[in-house]
Amino acid sequence: MLKWEYALLVRRRQAATNDIGWEVVFVWYGPDGSMVDVTPYGDTALAHLNRAGDQGWELVAMSEDPSLPGNNELHRYHLKRPKPAAPPPRQRMRVGGRQRRTVTG
């Protein structure tokens, strides 16, 4: 059975932290629970989505949060990809002709 893993790309327009004005920040929430600022990898949502697509991610949904005050924007891009198959369990090797020892008491 095919299993999926999910990730979230968040685009946030917010007040700049080191300047007057606005900045756009992109944060990647990975399937392992990691949270990574991926802003340096591109300046548009399309650049980030194409980068994720190159890594096997597929966009499944997009949502926007209209409840933010002022000029803030928040967009969420929900992605999924097939989960890598777990390796088969290792077989124990038995050497033929070897007797098992039994303890009798």
C-alpha positions in Angstrom: 0.0 0.0 0.0 1.3 3.4 -0.9 2.0 5.7 2.0 2.3 9.5 1.9 4.4 12.1 3.7 3.2 15.7 4.0 4.9 19.1 4.2 3.7 22.7 4.4 5.2 25.8 2.7 4.1 29.1 4.4 4.4 32.5 2.7 4.1 35.4 5.1 4.1 39.1 4.2 5.0 41.0 7.4 6.6 44.1 8.7 10.3 44.1 8.0 12.5 43.3 11.0 15.5 45.4 10.1 14.0 48.1 7.8 10.9 50.2 7.3 8.4 48.5 5.0 7.5 44.9 4.3 9.2 41.6 3.7 8.1 38.3 2.4 9.3 35.2 4.4 8.9 31.6 3.3 9.0 28.8 6.0 9.1 25.1 5.2 7.5 22.7 7.7 8.9 19.2 6.8 7.4 15.8 7.5 10.0 15.2 10.2 8.7 18.2 12.2 11.5 20.5 11.1 10.8 24.2 10.5 13.3 25.9 8.1 13.4 29.5 6.8 13.8 28.9 3.1 13.5 32.6 2.1 17.1 32.7 0.7 16.2 30.0 -1.9 13.8 32.1 -3.8 11.7 35.3 -3.8 8.4 33.9 -5.1 6.1 31.2 -4.1 6.5 29.7 -7.6 10.3 29.4 -7.2 9.7 27.5 -3.9 7.0 25.3 -5.3 9.1 24.4 -8.4 12.0 23.6 -6.1 9.7 21.3 -4.0 8.4 19.7 -7.2 12.0 18.9 -8.2 12.2 17.0 -4.9 9.1 14.9 -5.7 6.5 17.1 -3.8 3.1 17.6 -5.3 0.9 20.6 -4.4 -2.5 19.3 -3.0 -4.1 22.5 -1.6 -3.5 26.1 -1.0 -5.2 28.2 1.7 -5.1 31.9 2.7 -5.7 33.4 6.1 -7.9 36.5 5.5 -8.2 37.3 9.2 -4.8 38.9 9.6 -4.9 42.7 10.4 -3.6 45.4 8.1 -1.4 44.5 5.1 -0.2 41.1 6.5 -0.7 38.1 4.2 -0.5 34.4 5.0 -0.6 31.7 2.4 -0.2 28.0 3.1 0.8 25.5 0.4 0.1 21.9 1.4 2.3 19.3 -0.3 2.6 15.5 -0.4 4.9 12.9 -1.9 5.1 9.1 -1.7 6.9 8.0 1.4 10.1 6.1 0.7 9.6 2.3 1.1 11.0 0.8 4.2 13.8 -1.6 3.5 12.9 -5.2 3.9 13.8 -6.8 7.2 17.3 -8.4 7.2 17.4 -12.1 7.1 19.4 -13.9 9.8 22.1 -16.1 8.2 22.4 -19.6 9.3 25.4 -21.7 8.6 24.4 -25.1 7.4 25.4 -28.2 9.3 26.0 -26.4 12.6 24.4 -28.0 15.6 22.6 -26.0 18.3 23.8 -26.5 21.8 21.3 -27.4 24.4 21.8 -27.2 28.1 20.5 -30.0 30.2 20.6 -29.9 33.9 
